[in-house]
Amino acid sequence: MPKNNEVTSKKAASAAGKVLRDPKSSKAAKTAAASALTQRPSKKR
């Protein structure tokens, strides 16, 4: 399985969270927001 190196920025994560909490958001918008939030954060060791 390929590694997911993409990172969701804090700004994008905040916007996605607002979409997911909004009951008036469309299903497509919620799907896109959830997709953005499933990206792995960068982990520095």
CORTA-V728563 format. One record per pair of residues at least 6 apart in sequence whose ideal C-beta (glycine too) atoms are under 6 Angstrom apart, sorted by sequence separation. I is the first residue (numbers start at 1). J is the second residue. D is the distance in whole Angstrom. If there is no record, write none. Layout:
I:J:D  I:J:D
This chain:
19:25:5  19:29:5  20:30:6  20:33:5  19:33:4  16:33:4  16:36:5  16:37:5  12:36:6  8:36:5  8:39:4  6:39:5  7:42:5  4:40:5
